[in-house]
């Protein structure tokens, strides 16, 4: 018995015999035409549908009893991990919010360097290292202001104070910058203070008290160049 795919009718009605394999290939090529697939869901849509179908199935299994519920819970956790991994790969690791820094003296405003040093020593004696570091850094900056190496300016941060003081005390510029970073990490960040951090600030404060600032000498004024009038005056004077 002849297969229907083996015989076709020509335009005039006469039967035409077509081999089975070429007919199948022709049908497949026809179905691959883009006009037949304009409304097909995209690859992303198909993947999303597949994912939500499995999540829904997992949630339905969780509500069941026995092994089905356990299997559904495990499947749900696996799917959740896969979703989290995909988001991590696509968006990257979450970034911590940018750290903010404020006035080195805080809201209470500046006091004397001696008061800050006394408070820092009291906190250190009690083992309150974070408070000791904060007060000692304030003592250091206030001491520089009292020596007029820094102008008394409200709102100055520790980083700004270190950068300005480093220009007058260049041999300690790196130590000042490191002290400011440590202060910011402890006062406004997540770093835990310890005795070593306090001792470094305490020793730096004592060292700066004994350090003389570097003064940049004023440049001598440059003599004005002799212009044509000066040259002519000199010539006329010589002629006289």
C-alpha positions, 0 to 999 in steps of 0.5 A: 500500500502506497504511503500518502507522502509518496504520491502528490498531485501535480497542478493538472491533477496527475499523480506525482511520485515523491520519495519519502525522505525528500518529502520529509526534508521539504516539510521540515525546511518549510516548518523552519520558515521564520513566518511560522515562529514569529509569535513563539516565546523567546528563549528567556521566556521559555527558561523562566516558564520552566523555572517557575513551573518547577518552583510551583511544583516544589511548593505543591510538594512541600504542602504534602506529607511524607517523602513527597514533602521532603523531596519538594523542600529539597528541590525548592532549596536547590532552586533557591540556591540556583536563583541566588547564584544566578543573581550573584553572577549577573549582578556581582557581589553586593557592595557595602554602602560608602563610608561617611566621615564627619568632623573630627571633633564630633557634635560637641565641638573642640576642646583643649588638647590637654582635655582630650589627652586626659580623656583619652588616658582615662578611656585607655586605663579602663580598656575602652580602646575605641573611645581612647583612639577617638579622644587621642586623635582629637588631642593630636589635631587640637594640639596642631591647631594650638601651635597654629600649624593648623587653622581652627576650622570647623567641619574639618575631617581627620583626613583633611587635618592629616593632609594639611599638617603633612605639608608643615611636617613632611617627615611625618606626613605618612604617619599622619595619613595612616593615623587619620585612616585608622581613626576613620575606620574605628570612629565611622567604620567597622574596625575594632580598636585595640591598645596598639592603635591607641599607643600609636596615636599617643606616641605620634602625638608626643612626637609631633609636639617635639617636631619643628615645622618646615617653613618654606622661605619666601622667594626674593622678588624678581628685579624687573627687566630693563625696558627700552625707556631704561636703556635709552635713559642709560644711553643718554646719561652716558652721552651726557 
